[in-house]
């Protein structure tokens, strides 16, 4: 059957795989099982002008796809997410409780189901300078509760480096550091794998120290380690008086606060990381060690996380099996007889050596994500009574290669019921014959 499908599809990857916009509505099963990250929270703690207090910037993002929307009288949709954030001091006393009261409006139903749509906001307040345990709980009204925990360390007079915040950002010049709104589509001390670069900020009260750094990856047997990471070391940039202001979220319409906040604290040490073929951070945990000129060392932990990684890609052997649709038999054979880390390395190499849009030298390739997102969708939505894996069905294979059709019709011809998928850009239509209940067989392709 496979040989027949490949011949019929006459597939040209660079044209077909990413030519069609997805018009199918994912089922709830697909949504709930795939998008585990329901909200994101960044907590930026900076010393205030008053040494007895700490300024807190609470930055949060809700993903539309995790929310329950209701229809309004004017045919729009709204959701009111419930998030509670508590700050407990070193004695376990709750010093701050913040509860969201945001109302999120979407123009139409399709907007509520798009995984890239989100709502971001930020609030600022001050707390007494102390150690805090922060717990954020989000109820998405789908009988699921997600929790994020974080700690804030007390700033001391001896200038110990105690807090770090880490954001994907673009440094435009020596005076402005611009943070895109989607920087907050990650959690504290986490960098999305899709980021092409990121900067680590560490507040310091001293302008008279020089710092060096090393970054090491923490190896884990439970992770896919498809690329070795050599220890990264260098000199830390002490920004001193060079930052007059740090613009935060003043320029993006998707931030709904209406407020402009400035970080007035001028003294940061920073480490800017730019992904390249030579330096590339793969998902996993890392240890940052900062050393000053007195050989005092401070360590921070951070993580590069692949948010919403396609489920099919997380299983290298299954992912390679699905790629057989676009590989030659020789390519498939050469990639198959390996262990799972080697197979995954070959999969990443395949997509990164093709002429697809990749973020600035990183391993994250949008074409690869699109392909395996389609595999995930097909696996669930094209299951049949005889084929439990919908990605292996005829309709599933056509969907993976071409995306969703522009139009679907059915007709009855010679007492046989057909479903026809039309692709306008490809100038093709795929004809499936319904041979039994829920069982669709590809019988012809017409141009």
N, C-alpha and C positions, 0 to 999 in steps of 0.2 A: 504493500500500500504506500510505503514511504517513497519509493522510487516514482510511483505514479503521481503522487502529490507534488514532488519536486519538479517533475517535467511539466505538469499542468500549470504550476504557479509562475514558472519562468521568471524568477525573482531577481530584481535588481535592487540591492540594498540601499544604495545611496539615494535612490529616488523614492522607493516605496515605503520603507520602514517608518519614515517620519513625515509622510506627506499628508496624512489625514488626521484631522482633529477628532478626538474621542467624543462620539455622540451618544454612546450607550450610557445609561444611568447605572452606576455600580450598585449592586445589591447591598443591603445592610450588613450581610455577613461579610462581604468583601471589605467594606469600610471599617467595621469594628475590629476585624481580625488584623488589618494591615496597619492602620494609623494609631499606634500605641501612644504617641506623644500628643496629649490633649491640650496641654498648655505649657508655656515656658516662663521662667522667672529669673530675672537678673536683679541682684541686690548689690548696689554699689555703696560702700561705706567709706566716707571721707572725713578726715579731721575738720571740724568747723573752726571758725575764727576764735570761738570760745573753747579753750582747752578742756573744759569739763563736758563737752558734748560732741556727738558724732552726727554728721549729716547723712541721712539715708535716702537714696534714690531707689524706689521700688518700681522696676520696669517689668511689665508683664504682657504676654501675648496669648490670645485665645485663637485656636485653629477653628475655622468655621465648620470643618467636617466633623468636629467632635461635639458640636452644639446641637441643641434641639430648637429649631426655629418654628415660629407660629406665623400664620398668614394674617396680614392686617386688612382693614377694609379697603385700602387703596392698592391691593394686590402686591404689596411688598411683604417682606418677612423680617421678623425681629426675634432676638434671643436675649435673655438676661442671665448670663453665666453667674454661678455662685462660687466665689473664691474667698477663703478666709486665711489671713496671714497673721500669725502670732509671734511676738518677740518676747522671749523669756530671758531674764538677766542671769547672772552667775549664781544667784540664790534661788532660781527657779520661779521667780515672781514674774507674772505677765505684765510687761511695761507698755505694750502696744498691741492692739488688735485692729487689723484693717480688714474691712469687708467691702468687696466691690459692689458698685451700684450702676455698672455700665449697661446701657441698652445698645445692642448691636443691630444695625439695619442692613439688610441685603436687598438689592433691587429685584431679584427674581430667584426662583428655586434653584436654577443651575448654579448661581453664585454661591449658594449655601453648600454645594457639594464639591466645589473645587478645592483640591488639597492645598493649593498655593495661597488661597485667601485666608487672611487672618486679621485680627484686630489688636492693636497695640496701644498701651497707655503707660503713663508714668506718674507717680506721686512722690512728693518730697516731704520729709519731716525730720525732726531732730530727736535724738535720744541721748540720755546720759552716757558718758563714755564708759563702757563696760563690755564684758563678754556676753554675747547673746547667742541663744539657740533659736533659729527661725524655722517654723513649720508652716508650709502653705498647703491647704487642702482645696481641691477643686472638684465640685460635683457637676458632671456634665449632663445631668438629668436623664441619662440613659442607664441608670442603676450602676454607674461606675464612678468610683472616687479615685483620684490620683493625688499623690502626696509628694512634695519636694521638701527636703530638709537642707539647711545651710547654717553655717556658723559665722559669726562676726567676732573678731578679736579686738580687745581693748588697745587703744593707742597709748603708748607710754612716752615719758620724757627722754628716755635713753635712745630714742630713734630706732628701735627695733623694727624690722620690716615684718608687719603682722598681717596685712590684708592685701589681696591681689584681686584684680578683676581683669578679665580677658575677653576681648571682643574682636570679631572680624571688622576691619576698618580700612579706610583709605586715607593716607597721610598726604595732604595736598601741598603743604609747605611747612616751614618751621613754626608757624603760628597757629594754624588751625588743624585740628584732627577731627575729621567728619565721620560720624558713626551712622551708617545707613540704618533705617528702621528695622530691616530684617536681621540686623545683628542680634536682636532679641528673640529670634527663632532658635534659641538654644538656652541652656541653663548655666548657672554660675560655674565658671571654670571649665566649661565645655565649649569646644569649637566644632561647628558642623564640618563634616568631612567635605562638604561641597564648597567650603570657603577657599578662595584662592590665596588669601593671606590673613593674618591676624596680628594683633598687637597686645602685649601683656603690659598692664599698667600697675605699678606698685607705688603707693604714696610714701614719701619720705620727708622728714623735716630738715635733713642735712643737705647743704649744698657743697660740702667739703670732702665727700668720700667718692672714691672711684670703685666701680663694681665690675666684676666679671661673672659670667654665668656658664652653666652646662645644662643640657637637657638630655635625659636618658629615657628610653622606653622601658616600661615594665612588661616583661614577657609573661604571657599567660597561655597555658595549654588549651584553654577553652576558646581562644580567639583565632581567627584566620590570620596567620602571619605570613603573608605572601611576598613581603618585601623587607629585607633587613634595614634596620635603622641605625646608622652610625651616630655615636655621641656627638652632639652639636655643642660647640662652645664659642664664646665671643666676649666682646666688651659691651657692657650695658650703657645705654645712652641716658645720661642724667640731664633731663630737660631743663632744670633750673628755672630761669626766668623766661625761657623761650616760649612758653605757653602763656599767653595773656588770657586766653579763653579757650574752652573746648566746646564747640557747638555740639549739641546732642541731637535733638530730633525736631528741628525747626523747619525742615524743608520738605518733608514727605507728607503727602495728603492722607496717607493711611494711618498716621498717628492722630488720634482724636482728642488729645488733651487741650489743644488751643493755647497751651502755655509754652513759654520758652524758659529753659533752665540752663544755667551756666555753672560749670564746675570752677569755683573761684580759687580752689587750692592749686597753687602753681607748681609745686615741687613733686614731680613724678620721676621715677626711673622707668624706662620702657625698653621692651625688646620687641622689635618688629620682625615677623617671620613671613617670608615670601616663598610660596611653594614653587618648586622648579623640578626639573628632571633629576637634579643632584640632591636636593633637599625636599623630601615629600613626606608629610605626616600621614600615616595610615591610621585607621581607627584603632584605638587602644588607650592605655593609661601611660602618662609620662610624669617624670619628676624633674622639676626645675630647681637647681641649686644656685643661689646668689651668694657670692663671696665679696666682702669689701676689702679695702687695703689694710685692715687690721686682721685679716684672715678669719673674720666672723662669718659663719655660714648660716644661711636660712633656706629652708626647703619649702616648696609649694608643689602641690599635686594638681594636675589638670588632665583633661581627657579629650581626645578627638573622637567624636561620636557620629556614626552614620545614622542620622535620624530617618525613620521610615524606609529603611533599606528594603528593597523588594524581597519578599519571602523566598521566591524561587532562587534568587542570587545567593541567599544565605546558605543554600545547599549546593556546593560546587558541582557535584556529580549530576544532580538534576538539572542545574543551569546549563551545563555543557550538553546534556541530552537535548534540551530545547534549542540550543544553538546549532544543532545538526541541520536545522532548517536552512541555515545561511552559510554553513561550512561545506567544503568539499569533503568527500569521504577520507581523503588523505589527511586533511587538516584535522578532522575529527579524530582519526586514529592516533595521530601524533600527540594530541592533547589529552586523550583519554587515559592512557596507561601510566598514570601518575598517582601520587597520594593527593589528598584533598587540597593541601596548601599549594602544591605544584599545579594542580588543575586550576585553582583560583588564580594563581599568578599568570597562567597562560590565558585565562579569560580576560583579565585586566589588560594584559599586553596586547591581545587581539584588538580590543576596543580603542586602546590608546595609540595604536599604530595606524589606525584608519583615519581618514580625513573627516573626523566628526568634531563638533565644537567641544573643546575641553577647557576647563577653567585654568588658564594661565599656568600650564605645566603641572597641575595637580593630577591625581589619578582618577578624579571624578569626571566621568564622561556623560553628558546629558543623553546622548544617543543610547548608551548602554542602559541607563535608567529607564528610558522610554520603552526599550525592548522588553526588559524584564517586568516592568509595570504591566505591560500587555499580557505577558505570560501569567502573572498573578491574576489578572482579570479573567483571562480565558479559562484558567484552571477551575475557577468557581462557577462562572456564568455559562459555560458551554458543556457542562457535565451532561451525560445522557445515561439511560438505564444500562447501556452496554459499555460505555466509556466513562469511568469514574473521574478520570483526569481530563477536564475540558480542554486543556492546552494541547492534548494529543488528538482531539477530534478534528474533523475537516474544517468546521467553522472556526474552531480555536486557532488552527494553523493559519487560516486566511486572515483572521483578526490580528494575530501576532505580526504577520508580515506587512499588512497594509493599514492597520488601524481600523477604526469604525467606518462603515460605508456612509455615503451621503444619503442613500435612500434604500429602504428594504420593502419589497413587495412580495406577494404570494399569488400563485395562479394554479389552475388545474389543467393539465394537458395529458391526453391519453390516459385519463383516469388516475394520473399521478399528480400529487401535490408538490409544487416546487416553491422554494424560497429563493429570491433573487437579491443579491447585494450589488448596488451600483456604486462605482468609484469614478467620479467625474474627471478628476485630474489624471487618472490612469487610463481613462476612456475604456474601462472594462466593466463587465458584469459577471459575477460568479453565481452559478446556478446550483443550488443544493436540492436534492430530491429527498423528501421525507419518506424513508423506507419503512419506518415503524415509529411508534410513539416516542417522540423526543430524539429520534435518531436521524441525523441529517448527513447525506452523502454528497460530496462534491462530484457532479457529473459533467460539468462543462464550464468553460470560460469563453466568453464572447467579447470581441472588441468592436 
